[in-house]
Amino acid sequence: MLFRRSLLHELIVTASGAFLILVGIVIAQRAGHLVKLASKGILPNDAITTILGFNIIRFMPLLLSLSLFLAILLTLSRWYRDSEMVIWFSSGLSITSWIRPVLTFSAPIIIIIAFLSLFVTPWANLKVEEFRMQLESRDDLAAISPGMFKESAHADRVFFVESFDELGNIVKNIFVQSIQHQKLGIMVAAEGSRFVEKNGDNYLLMEHGHRYEGMRGTAEYSITEFEKYAIRVEAGEAKREPPSTQSISSRDLIINKNNNNIAELQWRLAIPISALILVLFAIPLSALDPRAGRSANFALAIVIYIIYNNLLNIIQAWIAQGKISGIIGLWPVHLGFSLLVLYMFYKRAQQLPLLPNVHLPSWLKLATKAKK
């Protein structure tokens, strides 16, 4: 049918644009946060891209769900604003005629959302935790960012490296401050490199430099010039912690039932379910009130989306705390919004004039006539 083809085409274009904009916002926000951590020396520069990629995967189900909701809302709102809806209603279509084409467009994306939520997101969370553990176990030199002072894991040394070569093996303009036997030692060198002994120990070999050693608070310092000076670089010891609930696979959540696992499983199921409910909600919500502004329904939609997700988060926390049974779960929230969707369809059907060619569902037509 003509209206279905035109609707699907516009939904695809609008959803693609909304998704790209949302992804851009998330990338900008997360990248800014990670760069801030890197500037403080908390996170190595070479880890920003990896962690950012995993973060995008983690947010993907919510981004797809919000993109669907906004695409349907914006598309149908434009049709109302440009009076295209009046033409379709005059051609014998009712407001429920939009359900099938909208679901045809949304169903594959909702299936992808369910797959991401149940399987991909836990894997991404697990990889982020493993990667952070690897970063914590890196040696002091590997954790250095060029141009920044970095304290060692045991707080007995401070490193500064001006730059690395392309492979990261040769460093330029090195500064190392250490405390040994209550004496302060400062070493500076023009360049250096890393090497590994046969026993696996890592060393920083400094070349063409000076060493200053003495007691703090006094003027007595010895100065030594050296051609080569090796410093042993110790690897950090990362504490092996059990995986978080967010990183446990859905299969393990089902097998190992407790309040936290049930709450997490309910949340993963809630993402595709809420996406389906919001898709249907967008159809009656898109109807514009001529006396209201063009952005009124859009603002209302954002408020509804925030309330929906916040309620899901609150109930999930109560399930984890044992205040609500896992059998009840998040279903009351879904049921409440489903009833609200039915009410919105009923309300819009009442506002729709009963034109001769308009075919409303029997229950909506009877309710509308009874109201009149």
N, C-alpha and C positions, 0 to 999 in steps of 0.2 A: 504494500500500500504506500501511496505517495508520502503521507504524513510520517509514516514510520521510517522511511528511508531518509527523509530530511531531518527527522529528529535524531536518528542514530548518527548521521554525519556531523551534526552540530554538537552532539554530546561528546563524540570522540575528540573533536577539535578543542572544545572547552575543557574537557578533563585533562587532555595533554598539557594545555597551557597552565591550568591550575596546579597540576602535579609538578611541573618544572619550576613554577614559582615557589611552591612549598619546599621542594628539595633545595632550591637556592637559599631560601631563608634558613633552613636547618644547617646547611653547609656553612653559611656565613656565621651563624651563631656558635656552632660547635668549633669551627676553625678558630674563631676569635678566642674561645675559652682555652683551647689547646695551645695556641700560640702564647697566651698569657702564662700558662704553666711552664712552657718551654723557656720563656724569657726570665722566669724566676729560677730556672735550673731544676725544676721538679721533674720535667719530662724532656728526654732527649729530642733534638730536632728531627732526627731520622725516624722517630716513632709517630710523628704527627699524622702523616698520610695513612698509615696502617690503622691507627685507632679511629681516625675520621671515617675511613671506609667501613669499619665494623659498626660504628655508630649510625651511619646511614642505613645499614641493613636492619639494625634494631628498630629504627623509627619507621621503616618502610610500611608495615601494616597500617599504622595510624595515618601516615601520609596518603596512602591509597584510599583509605576510608573517607578521610576528609575531602580528598579530591573528587571522589564520586559524589558526595553530598553537595559540594559546591557546584559541580558541573551541571547536575540536574536542576538545582535551584536557579542558577544563573541562566540556563538555557530556557527553561519554562517561564521565568520572570520576563525575559526579553520577548517571548512570544505574547505574553499578556500585555506588555507595554506597547508593542507594535501592533496590537489588535489581531494578531494571527490566531489567537485562541478563539476569538469570536467567529472567525471563518470556519474553523474546524468544528466548533459547537453547532454552527448553523448547517454543517454538512452531515449532521447526524451522529456526532461523537459525544460521548459523555466524559466526565473527568476520570472515570475508571478506565477509559480506553487507553490511557497513557501507562497503565501499570505493566501491560505485557511488553511493549517496546523498551520501557525503562529497565525491566528485569532482564530482557534479552541482552541489553548492553551491559548490565551490572553483574549478571551471574558469573561470567568467567573471571571478572576482577575479584569478586567476593571469594571464589574458590582459591584464587591466588593469595588473597589475604589470609584465608584459613590455613593454607599450606605454610605461608611465612610465619604466622603466629604460632602454629603448633610445632613446627620442625626447624625452620631456618633461624628464627630469632633466638631460641635457646642455644643453638650452635654458635651464633655470633657472640652471645654473652659469654659462653665458655671460652671462646678464642680470645676475647678481650681480657678475661681474667688470667689465662695462660700467658698471654703476651706481657701483661703487666708483671707477672711473676718472673718472666725472663728478663725484663728490664731491671727488676730489683736484684737479680743475681749477676748482672753484668759487673765487670771490674770497674774500678774508679776511673780509669782512663777512658773506657768506652762510654761512660756516662757524662763525659765532659762536653760542653757546648763551646765552640770557638768564641772567644771574646768575653767569656764569663768565668768568674771565680767559682770553683766547685770544691766543697768540703768532702773528704773521704768518708767512707761508711763508718770508720772508727773515730772520726773527728780528730785525728792526729795529723792530718795533712790538708793543705789547701793547694789546689792545682789551678793554673791559668795557662791556656794555650791560645795563641793569637789566631792560628789557622791550621787546617789539615790540607794534605794534598788530595788529589781526586780519589785515590783509593783509601784514604784515611789511615795510612801506615806511617807517613812522615809528618811530623808536627813542626811548626815554626814558632820561634820566640816563646820559650817555655819558662814558667815561673812555678816553683814548688816551695812551699813553706812547710816545715815539719818540726815536731818537738820530740827529741830523743834524749833520755836521761836528764830531764829538766833543762835541756839546752835548746835554744831556738836556732834552727838551721834554715837558711834561705839559699836556694839554688836557682840560677838563671842560666839559660843556654840559648844559643842561636837556633838550634834545631835538634831533633831527636827522632827516634823510631822505636817501634815495639819489636820484641823478639820473645820466643817461647823456648824454654829449656826442655831437655829431654824428659824431665819429670813432670812437665806440664805447667811449671810456674811461668807467669807473665812478668816481663820486665820492660821498663821504659829506659832506653839508652839515650842519655843526654850527651851532646857533643859540643865542644868549644864553649865552655861556660865557666862560671865562678860559683864558689860555695862560701857563704858567710855564716859563721857559727859563733854563738856566744850566749851569755846569760841575759835574760830579759831584764831591763831596767838598769843595765850597766853599759859602759862604753867600750868594754873589752870584747872585741870580736876578732876572730881569726879569718883570714881571707885565703882561699885556696883556688888556684886556677887549674882546670882539668881539661884534658882532651876528650875523655870519655868517662861517664859516670852512670852506673846502672841503679835503678830504683825498682824494687819488687812491688808489683801492683797486685793487690789482693782482690779476689772476686768476692762480691757481696753474697751474703747468705739470706736467701728469701725463705720466709716461713711458709711452709706448705699448709694452706688452709683448705678446708672442704669447699666444694663448689657452692655458690649461692643458689637459692631456690630458682632464680630467673634463668640460671644456666643448666638446670637439670632437664633432661629430655622428657617429653610428654609421656613416653612409655614408663619411665621410672616414677613419674609423678603418680601414675595410676597404680603402679605396683606398691609403692611405699606411701601409703595413705596416712597423712597427718594434717593438722589444720593448715599449716603453711603450704603444703603441697596441693591440698584441695583448693585453697584460695588462688594459688598461681594457675592451676588448671582451669578454674572457672574464669579467670581473667583472659586466658588465651582463647577460650571458646567465646567469650563475650565480644571480642574484637570483630570477628566476621558476623556474629548475630546482630550486633549494634549497627554494623555497616548496612545490613539488609533492612533493618527497621528505619534507619535514617534515609535510605534510598526511597522508601515508600513515603516517608514523612515529607520529603522535598516536593512531592507532587502537589498536595493541597497547600503546602506552605508557600509555594511560588506564586499563588494568586495575588495580584497587586490590588491594593485598595486605592482607588483614584484620589482619595482625599489625603492619603499618606504619602510620604516621600518615597523616592525610588529605592532608597537603601533601607527602608523600614523592615521589610521582610528579611533582608540579608543580615541586618543586625540581630533580629529575632532568631534567625537560624544559628548564628554564632553562639548566642546565649544558650539556646537549646542544646547545642553540641557540647558546650562547656559543662552545663548542668548534668547532662547524660553521663559524660566521662567522669565527672567528680563523684556522682552517685555510685558509679561502678567502683571507683577507687575506695570510697568510704566503706561500702559493703564488703569489698574484698579484704580490707583491713579488719573489719569485724569478724569475718570468717576466720582469718588467720589468728585472731585473738580468742576464738571460741565463743564469741557472743552470739553468733548466728550459725545454725547447723549447715554443714556442707551440702546436705540434701536440698535445702531451700536455695542456698547459693545466691547467685545474682539474678535468678529468674524473676523475682518480684519487680526489679527495675525494668527488665525487658517487657514484662507483661504490662506494667504501667504505661510505658511509652507506646506499646502496641495498641492499647486501648485509646490512647491519645491520637494515634494515627487514624483509627477508625472514626473517632469523633470528628477529626478534621475533614475526612472525606465526606462525612454526613453533613457537616456544616457547609462545605463548599457546594455540595449538591443542592442544598436549600437555597443558596445564593444564586445558583445557576438558573436562568429563566427556562421554563419548560417549552422550548420551541417545538414545533410539530415534528421535526425530523430527529430530535435528540432522543437517543435510546438510553435511558438510565437503567441501572439494575432495579429489579422489581422492588427490593426492600428500600432503596433510596427514593424511588418514585412515589411509593405509598407514603413514606414518611414526609416527603415534601408536600404532597397534596394534603395530608392531614394537618400539617402545620399551617397551610394557607386557609 
